[in-house]
Amino acid sequence: TTVPLSLGGAELLFDGVKDHHVTLPGQSDPWDMKQLLAWIRVNLLKERPELFVQGDTVNTGLILIPDIFFFLCVFFQGELEYQLQDQDNVVFISTLHGG
């Protein structure tokens, strides 16, 4: 699965890089948002993980996938299980400092 990622307002946690184009390792089941966040934490996040993730979810911010308003502060009913589609454009918008 190939996913374009944009980390608006959080790029300082990712060595100053806002836009990433990642290819996730193959696995038998489709990737979901929970797995993507864990992968980002291990593979892209460079500092202060507590500012980006809290447990299994994003700390404070929005996640947008084209045409889907996905996240506002707390994931609701199973959205962590959203299965990523190849080329889903995932946009993280930090609201930690007012977004």
N, CA, C and O atoms as CSV, one atom per row, in Angstrom:
chain,resi,resn,atom,element,x,y,z
A,1,THR,N,N,0.843,-1.181,0.000
A,1,THR,CA,C,0.000,0.000,0.000
A,1,THR,C,C,0.885,1.240,0.000
A,1,THR,O,O,1.784,1.366,0.832
A,2,THR,N,N,0.636,2.136,-0.914
A,2,THR,CA,C,1.373,3.394,-0.988
A,2,THR,C,C,0.453,4.507,-0.518
A,2,THR,O,O,-0.681,4.632,-0.980
A,3,VAL,N,N,0.964,5.323,0.416
A,3,VAL,CA,C,0.141,6.365,1.027
A,3,VAL,C,C,0.903,7.685,1.050
A,3,VAL,O,O,1.973,7.770,1.653
A,4,PRO,N,N,0.364,8.719,0.399
A,4,PRO,CA,C,0.925,10.058,0.576
A,4,PRO,C,C,0.474,10.602,1.936
A,4,PRO,O,O,-0.710,10.547,2.266
A,5,LEU,N,N,1.416,11.123,2.720
A,5,LEU,CA,C,1.108,11.683,4.037
A,5,LEU,C,C,1.490,13.154,4.068
A,5,LEU,O,O,2.542,13.542,3.559
A,6,SER,N,N,0.644,13.958,4.659
A,6,SER,CA,C,0.962,15.352,4.887
A,6,SER,C,C,0.800,15.619,6.375
A,6,SER,O,O,-0.227,15.283,6.963
A,7,LEU,N,N,1.818,16.225,6.983
A,7,LEU,CA,C,1.839,16.422,8.433
A,7,LEU,C,C,1.827,17.909,8.762
A,7,LEU,O,O,2.799,18.437,9.302
A,8,GLY,N,N,0.745,18.571,8.443
A,8,GLY,CA,C,0.632,20.009,8.642
A,8,GLY,C,C,0.686,20.417,10.104
A,8,GLY,O,O,-0.108,19.950,10.921
A,9,GLY,N,N,1.625,21.287,10.424
A,9,GLY,CA,C,1.762,21.779,11.789
A,9,GLY,C,C,2.548,20.859,12.698
A,9,GLY,O,O,2.843,21.225,13.836
A,10,ALA,N,N,2.895,19.669,12.223
A,10,ALA,CA,C,3.654,18.716,13.043
A,10,ALA,C,C,4.998,18.379,12.424
A,10,ALA,O,O,5.706,17.498,12.913
A,11,GLU,N,N,5.355,19.074,11.349
A,11,GLU,CA,C,6.572,18.710,10.632
A,11,GLU,C,C,7.838,18.806,11.478
A,11,GLU,O,O,8.814,18.112,11.192
A,12,LEU,N,N,7.847,19.648,12.512
A,12,LEU,CA,C,9.031,19.741,13.366
A,12,LEU,C,C,9.319,18.418,14.083
A,12,LEU,O,O,10.463,18.137,14.440
A,13,LEU,N,N,8.299,17.627,14.285
A,13,LEU,CA,C,8.483,16.317,14.924
A,13,LEU,C,C,9.022,15.287,13.951
A,13,LEU,O,O,9.396,14.183,14.348
A,14,PHE,N,N,9.064,15.651,12.663
A,14,PHE,CA,C,9.463,14.736,11.590
A,14,PHE,C,C,10.642,15.323,10.812
A,14,PHE,O,O,10.651,15.286,9.582
A,15,ASP,N,N,11.634,15.861,11.519
A,15,ASP,CA,C,12.829,16.473,10.916
A,15,ASP,C,C,12.484,17.586,9.943
A,15,ASP,O,O,13.197,17.790,8.961
A,16,GLY,N,N,11.405,18.306,10.200
A,16,GLY,CA,C,11.035,19.436,9.360
A,16,GLY,C,C,10.402,19.070,8.029
A,16,GLY,O,O,10.182,19.935,7.182
A,17,VAL,N,N,10.108,17.786,7.843
A,17,VAL,CA,C,9.525,17.328,6.580
A,17,VAL,C,C,8.012,17.237,6.742
A,17,VAL,O,O,7.513,16.506,7.598
A,18,LYS,N,N,7.290,17.984,5.916
A,18,LYS,CA,C,5.831,18.007,6.002
A,18,LYS,C,C,5.189,16.897,5.171
A,18,LYS,O,O,4.252,16.247,5.634
A,19,ASP,N,N,5.677,16.675,3.963
A,19,ASP,CA,C,5.054,15.712,3.057
A,19,ASP,C,C,5.920,14.475,2.888
A,19,ASP,O,O,7.126,14.567,2.657
A,20,HIS,N,N,5.295,13.340,3.005
A,20,HIS,CA,C,5.957,12.041,2.872
A,20,HIS,C,C,5.160,11.197,1.887
A,20,HIS,O,O,3.941,11.335,1.776
A,21,HIS,N,N,5.850,10.337,1.186
A,21,HIS,CA,C,5.204,9.381,0.287
A,21,HIS,C,C,5.753,8.023,0.698
A,21,HIS,O,O,6.890,7.682,0.373
A,22,VAL,N,N,4.937,7.243,1.418
A,22,VAL,CA,C,5.451,5.999,1.995
A,22,VAL,C,C,4.813,4.784,1.346
A,22,VAL,O,O,3.649,4.797,0.947
A,23,THR,N,N,5.606,3.747,1.256
A,23,THR,CA,C,5.114,2.450,0.821
A,23,THR,C,C,5.153,1.544,2.037
A,23,THR,O,O,6.221,1.244,2.571
A,24,LEU,N,N,3.985,1.116,2.465
A,24,LEU,CA,C,3.882,0.280,3.661
A,24,LEU,C,C,4.214,-1.164,3.301
A,24,LEU,O,O,3.891,-1.622,2.205
A,25,PRO,N,N,4.858,-1.884,4.221
A,25,PRO,CA,C,5.192,-3.285,3.959
A,25,PRO,C,C,3.935,-4.100,3.666
A,25,PRO,O,O,2.867,-3.839,4.219
A,26,GLY,N,N,4.080,-5.083,2.793
A,26,GLY,CA,C,2.957,-5.953,2.468
A,26,GLY,C,C,2.557,-6.808,3.667
A,26,GLY,O,O,3.401,-7.209,4.468
A,27,GLN,N,N,1.301,-7.069,3.772
A,27,GLN,CA,C,0.766,-7.951,4.808
A,27,GLN,C,C,-0.521,-8.565,4.278
A,27,GLN,O,O,-1.096,-8.084,3.301
A,28,SER,N,N,-0.968,-9.633,4.932
A,28,SER,CA,C,-2.132,-10.362,4.413
A,28,SER,C,C,-3.423,-9.543,4.484
A,28,SER,O,O,-4.249,-9.618,3.574
A,29,ASP,N,N,-3.606,-8.767,5.544
A,29,ASP,CA,C,-4.802,-7.925,5.685
A,29,ASP,C,C,-4.471,-6.494,5.278
A,29,ASP,O,O,-3.320,-6.072,5.390
A,30,PRO,N,N,-5.464,-5.743,4.808
A,30,PRO,CA,C,-5.216,-4.333,4.478
A,30,PRO,C,C,-4.766,-3.552,5.717
A,30,PRO,O,O,-5.145,-3.881,6.841
A,31,TRP,N,N,-3.966,-2.530,5.500
A,31,TRP,CA,C,-3.537,-1.657,6.580
A,31,TRP,C,C,-4.735,-0.844,7.075
A,31,TRP,O,O,-5.589,-0.437,6.287
A,32,ASP,N,N,-4.787,-0.614,8.392
A,32,ASP,CA,C,-5.809,0.276,8.941
A,32,ASP,C,C,-5.119,1.473,9.597
A,32,ASP,O,O,-3.892,1.511,9.697
A,33,MET,N,N,-5.907,2.442,10.039
A,33,MET,CA,C,-5.346,3.661,10.613
A,33,MET,C,C,-4.530,3.383,11.875
A,33,MET,O,O,-3.499,4.020,12.093
A,34,LYS,N,N,-4.967,2.462,12.689
A,34,LYS,CA,C,-4.228,2.132,13.912
A,34,LYS,C,C,-2.826,1.625,13.554
A,34,LYS,O,O,-1.843,2.021,14.180
A,35,GLN,N,N,-2.739,0.765,12.568
A,35,GLN,CA,C,-1.445,0.244,12.139
A,35,GLN,C,C,-0.593,1.341,11.501
A,35,GLN,O,O,0.618,1.395,11.715
A,36,LEU,N,N,-1.229,2.214,10.716
A,36,LEU,CA,C,-0.497,3.306,10.096
A,36,LEU,C,C,0.124,4.216,11.154
A,36,LEU,O,O,1.291,4.592,11.041
A,37,LEU,N,N,-0.643,4.569,12.173
A,37,LEU,CA,C,-0.115,5.435,13.231
A,37,LEU,C,C,1.066,4.782,13.945
A,37,LEU,O,O,2.052,5.452,14.253
A,38,ALA,N,N,0.974,3.486,14.208
A,38,ALA,CA,C,2.084,2.770,14.844
A,38,ALA,C,C,3.306,2.770,13.930
A,38,ALA,O,O,4.429,2.948,14.400
A,39,TRP,N,N,3.096,2.571,12.624
A,39,TRP,CA,C,4.196,2.577,11.660
A,39,TRP,C,C,4.849,3.954,11.592
A,39,TRP,O,O,6.074,4.063,11.560
A,40,ILE,N,N,4.034,5.001,11.571
A,40,ILE,CA,C,4.563,6.366,11.538
A,40,ILE,C,C,5.406,6.629,12.778
A,40,ILE,O,O,6.484,7.216,12.687
A,41,ARG,N,N,4.923,6.201,13.921
A,41,ARG,CA,C,5.659,6.435,15.176
A,41,ARG,C,C,7.036,5.786,15.130
A,41,ARG,O,O,8.015,6.391,15.569
A,42,VAL,N,N,7.129,4.579,14.611
A,42,VAL,CA,C,8.394,3.845,14.572
A,42,VAL,C,C,9.305,4.331,13.442
A,42,VAL,O,O,10.518,4.425,13.627
A,43,ASN,N,N,8.737,4.638,12.283
A,43,ASN,CA,C,9.539,4.871,11.087
A,43,ASN,C,C,9.737,6.331,10.670
A,43,ASN,O,O,10.706,6.634,9.973
A,44,LEU,N,N,8.864,7.226,11.068
A,44,LEU,CA,C,8.982,8.611,10.617
A,44,LEU,C,C,9.189,9.618,11.741
A,44,LEU,O,O,9.924,10.591,11.574
A,45,LEU,N,N,8.558,9.398,12.865
A,45,LEU,CA,C,8.593,10.344,13.980
A,45,LEU,C,C,9.996,10.408,14.563
A,45,LEU,O,O,10.570,9.376,14.911
A,46,LYS,N,N,10.555,11.609,14.672
A,46,LYS,CA,C,11.934,11.771,15.116
A,46,LYS,C,C,12.075,12.264,16.548
A,46,LYS,O,O,13.096,12.009,17.187
A,47,GLU,N,N,11.076,12.961,17.060
A,47,GLU,CA,C,11.188,13.483,18.415
A,47,GLU,C,C,9.816,13.714,19.033
A,47,GLU,O,O,8.817,13.824,18.322
A,48,ARG,N,N,9.774,13.787,20.349
A,48,ARG,CA,C,8.587,14.102,21.144
A,48,ARG,C,C,7.327,13.364,20.697
A,48,ARG,O,O,6.334,13.994,20.334
A,49,PRO,N,N,7.363,12.031,20.722
A,49,PRO,CA,C,6.206,11.257,20.251
A,49,PRO,C,C,4.907,11.596,20.980
A,49,PRO,O,O,3.826,11.458,20.407
A,50,GLU,N,N,5.000,12.035,22.227
A,50,GLU,CA,C,3.790,12.357,22.992
A,50,GLU,C,C,3.023,13.530,22.396
A,50,GLU,O,O,1.840,13.707,22.688
A,51,LEU,N,N,3.678,14.326,21.570
A,51,LEU,CA,C,2.990,15.435,20.922
A,51,LEU,C,C,2.206,14.996,19.686
A,51,LEU,O,O,1.319,15.712,19.222
A,52,PHE,N,N,2.537,13.812,19.153
A,52,PHE,CA,C,1.846,13.339,17.953
A,52,PHE,C,C,0.869,12.209,18.248
A,52,PHE,O,O,-0.257,12.214,17.751
A,53,VAL,N,N,1.290,11.252,19.047
A,53,VAL,CA,C,0.427,10.113,19.353
A,53,VAL,C,C,0.171,10.009,20.844
A,53,VAL,O,O,1.010,10.376,21.666
A,54,GLN,N,N,-0.991,9.506,21.169
A,54,GLN,CA,C,-1.366,9.251,22.548
A,54,GLN,C,C,-2.034,7.891,22.558
A,54,GLN,O,O,-3.168,7.744,22.102
A,55,GLY,N,N,-1.327,6.892,23.082
A,55,GLY,CA,C,-1.836,5.522,23.015
A,55,GLY,C,C,-1.859,5.071,21.573
A,55,GLY,O,O,-0.836,5.108,20.890
A,56,ASP,N,N,-3.023,4.643,21.103
A,56,ASP,CA,C,-3.168,4.149,19.733
A,56,ASP,C,C,-3.671,5.199,18.750
A,56,ASP,O,O,-3.930,4.883,17.589
A,57,THR,N,N,-3.812,6.432,19.197
A,57,THR,CA,C,-4.433,7.437,18.342
A,57,THR,C,C,-3.582,8.699,18.266
A,57,THR,O,O,-2.550,8.794,18.931
A,58,VAL,N,N,-4.003,9.654,17.471
A,58,VAL,CA,C,-3.315,10.927,17.348
A,58,VAL,C,C,-3.618,11.746,18.591
A,58,VAL,O,O,-4.731,11.705,19.115
A,59,ASN,N,N,-2.620,12.493,19.063
A,59,ASN,CA,C,-2.809,13.286,20.268
A,59,ASN,C,C,-3.903,14.322,20.042
A,59,ASN,O,O,-5.050,14.082,20.420
A,60,THR,N,N,-3.598,15.438,19.454
A,60,THR,CA,C,-4.595,16.475,19.215
A,60,THR,C,C,-4.472,16.927,17.778
A,60,THR,O,O,-3.419,17.407,17.358
A,61,GLY,N,N,-5.533,16.776,17.033
A,61,GLY,CA,C,-5.486,17.203,15.640
A,61,GLY,C,C,-6.587,16.583,14.823
A,61,GLY,O,O,-7.532,15.997,15.352
A,62,LEU,N,N,-6.448,16.722,13.534
A,62,LEU,CA,C,-7.412,16.189,12.586
A,62,LEU,C,C,-6.702,15.218,11.663
A,62,LEU,O,O,-5.525,15.394,11.350
A,63,ILE,N,N,-7.419,14.193,11.229
A,63,ILE,CA,C,-6.937,13.352,10.142
A,63,ILE,C,C,-7.987,13.431,9.057
A,63,ILE,O,O,-9.169,13.179,9.292
A,64,LEU,N,N,-7.541,13.781,7.876
A,64,LEU,CA,C,-8.455,13.867,6.747
A,64,LEU,C,C,-8.015,12.867,5.688
A,64,LEU,O,O,-6.831,12.766,5.368
A,65,ILE,N,N,-8.960,12.144,5.159
A,65,ILE,CA,C,-8.738,11.282,4.007
A,65,ILE,C,C,-9.702,11.819,2.971
A,65,ILE,O,O,-10.831,12.169,3.316
A,66,PRO,N,N,-9.296,11.897,1.704
A,66,PRO,CA,C,-10.146,12.573,0.719
A,66,PRO,C,C,-11.636,12.292,0.911
A,66,PRO,O,O,-12.076,11.143,0.958
A,67,ASP,N,N,-12.384,13.366,1.018
A,67,ASP,CA,C,-13.837,13.306,1.134
A,67,ASP,C,C,-14.340,12.697,2.438
A,67,ASP,O,O,-15.535,12.434,2.575
A,68,ILE,N,N,-13.441,12.470,3.398
A,68,ILE,CA,C,-13.863,11.917,4.693
A,68,ILE,C,C,-13.320,12.818,5.792
A,68,ILE,O,O,-12.106,12.993,5.893
A,69,PHE,N,N,-14.192,13.395,6.618
A,69,PHE,CA,C,-13.735,14.101,7.815
A,69,PHE,C,C,-13.546,13.023,8.855
A,69,PHE,O,O,-14.520,12.476,9.373
A,70,PHE,N,N,-12.305,12.715,9.163
A,70,PHE,CA,C,-12.002,11.464,9.848
A,70,PHE,C,C,-11.827,11.605,11.346
A,70,PHE,O,O,-12.232,10.711,12.089
A,71,PHE,N,N,-11.246,12.683,11.811
A,71,PHE,CA,C,-10.838,12.721,13.206
A,71,PHE,C,C,-10.915,14.131,13.755
A,71,PHE,O,O,-10.471,15.075,13.102
A,72,LEU,N,N,-11.453,14.282,14.905
A,72,LEU,CA,C,-11.375,15.546,15.628
A,72,LEU,C,C,-11.186,15.222,17.102
A,72,LEU,O,O,-12.142,14.889,17.803
A,73,CYS,N,N,-9.982,15.320,17.551
A,73,CYS,CA,C,-9.593,15.103,18.949
A,73,CYS,C,C,-9.712,13.654,19.430
A,73,CYS,O,O,-8.791,13.164,20.084
A,74,VAL,N,N,-10.773,12.974,19.141
A,74,VAL,CA,C,-10.973,11.599,19.592
A,74,VAL,C,C,-11.554,10.799,18.431
A,74,VAL,O,O,-12.439,11.284,17.727
A,75,PHE,N,N,-11.067,9.590,18.227
A,75,PHE,CA,C,-11.660,8.739,17.200
A,75,PHE,C,C,-13.018,8.258,17.685
A,75,PHE,O,O,-13.185,7.934,18.860
A,76,PHE,N,N,-13.966,8.211,16.796
A,76,PHE,CA,C,-15.299,7.749,17.134
A,76,PHE,C,C,-15.546,6.378,16.524
A,76,PHE,O,O,-15.122,6.126,15.396
A,77,GLN,N,N,-16.206,5.507,17.227
A,77,GLN,CA,C,-16.713,4.210,16.793
A,77,GLN,C,C,-15.980,3.559,15.629
A,77,GLN,O,O,-16.441,3.596,14.488
A,78,GLY,N,N,-14.838,2.967,15.931
A,78,GLY,CA,C,-14.188,2.096,14.973
A,78,GLY,C,C,-13.419,2.769,13.856
A,78,GLY,O,O,-12.990,2.084,12.928
A,79,GLU,N,N,-13.222,4.085,13.900
A,79,GLU,CA,C,-12.514,4.723,12.809
A,79,GLU,C,C,-11.044,4.327,12.741
A,79,GLU,O,O,-10.422,4.450,11.686
A,80,LEU,N,N,-10.479,3.853,13.855
A,80,LEU,CA,C,-9.111,3.340,13.801
A,80,LEU,C,C,-9.031,2.114,12.903
A,80,LEU,O,O,-7.953,1.766,12.421
A,81,GLU,N,N,-10.145,1.467,12.679
A,81,GLU,CA,C,-10.179,0.280,11.838
A,81,GLU,C,C,-10.397,0.612,10.358
A,81,GLU,O,O,-10.466,-0.290,9.523
A,82,TYR,N,N,-10.505,1.906,10.034
A,82,TYR,CA,C,-10.655,2.283,8.626
A,82,TYR,C,C,-9.522,1.645,7.836
A,82,TYR,O,O,-8.353,1.831,8.173
A,83,GLN,N,N,-9.853,0.895,6.790
A,83,GLN,CA,C,-8.844,0.223,5.983
A,83,GLN,C,C,-8.373,1.157,4.873
A,83,GLN,O,O,-9.157,1.640,4.056
A,84,LEU,N,N,-7.075,1.388,4.878
A,84,LEU,CA,C,-6.479,2.267,3.882
A,84,LEU,C,C,-6.577,1.668,2.494
A,84,LEU,O,O,-6.393,0.465,2.305
A,85,GLN,N,N,-6.863,2.504,1.548
A,85,GLN,CA,C,-6.860,2.131,0.138
A,85,GLN,C,C,-5.554,2.643,-0.459
A,85,GLN,O,O,-5.026,3.668,-0.028
A,86,ASP,N,N,-5.040,1.927,-1.449
A,86,ASP,CA,C,-3.825,2.382,-2.106
A,86,ASP,C,C,-4.034,3.803,-2.618
A,86,ASP,O,O,-5.045,4.103,-3.253
A,87,GLN,N,N,-3.090,4.653,-2.341
A,87,GLN,CA,C,-3.094,6.066,-2.742
A,87,GLN,C,C,-4.063,6.938,-1.946
A,87,GLN,O,O,-4.298,8.082,-2.335
A,88,ASP,N,N,-4.643,6.433,-0.828
A,88,ASP,CA,C,-5.380,7.326,0.062
A,88,ASP,C,C,-4.430,8.439,0.470
A,88,ASP,O,O,-3.311,8.168,0.904
A,89,ASN,N,N,-4.852,9.663,0.338
A,89,ASN,CA,C,-4.038,10.803,0.752
A,89,ASN,C,C,-4.408,11.117,2.194
A,89,ASN,O,O,-5.492,11.637,2.454
A,90,VAL,N,N,-3.525,10.809,3.128
A,90,VAL,CA,C,-3.798,10.997,4.548
A,90,VAL,C,C,-3.160,12.304,4.991
A,90,VAL,O,O,-1.954,12.498,4.837
A,91,VAL,N,N,-3.975,13.204,5.544
A,91,VAL,CA,C,-3.507,14.516,5.963
A,91,VAL,C,C,-3.709,14.636,7.468
A,91,VAL,O,O,-4.829,14.512,7.962
A,92,PHE,N,N,-2.618,14.880,8.193
A,92,PHE,CA,C,-2.679,15.140,9.622
A,92,PHE,C,C,-2.537,16.637,9.810
A,92,PHE,O,O,-1.592,17.238,9.299
A,93,ILE,N,N,-3.461,17.247,10.535
A,93,ILE,CA,C,-3.401,18.679,10.809
A,93,ILE,C,C,-3.344,18.832,12.314
A,93,ILE,O,O,-4.317,18.558,13.017
A,94,SER,N,N,-2.202,19.270,12.801
A,94,SER,CA,C,-2.034,19.441,14.231
A,94,SER,C,C,-2.839,20.631,14.714
A,94,SER,O,O,-2.796,21.706,14.116
A,95,THR,N,N,-3.567,20.436,15.790
A,95,THR,CA,C,-4.277,21.556,16.430
A,95,THR,C,C,-3.730,21.780,17.834
A,95,THR,O,O,-4.338,22.485,18.639
A,96,LEU,N,N,-2.577,21.176,18.125
A,96,LEU,CA,C,-1.969,21.290,19.449
A,96,LEU,C,C,-1.701,22.738,19.827
A,96,LEU,O,O,-1.864,23.122,20.985
A,97,HIS,N,N,-1.292,23.542,18.851
A,97,HIS,CA,C,-0.990,24.949,19.105
A,97,HIS,C,C,-1.945,25.865,18.363
A,97,HIS,O,O,-1.566,26.941,17.901
A,98,GLY,N,N,-3.172,25.429,18.257
A,98,GLY,CA,C,-4.185,26.246,17.609
A,98,GLY,C,C,-4.440,25.898,16.161
A,98,GLY,O,O,-5.337,26.469,15.540
A,99,GLY,N,N,-3.650,24.947,15.591
A,99,GLY,CA,C,-3.824,24.489,14.197
A,99,GLY,C,C,-3.804,25.615,13.261
A,99,GLY,O,O,-3.935,25.416,12.053
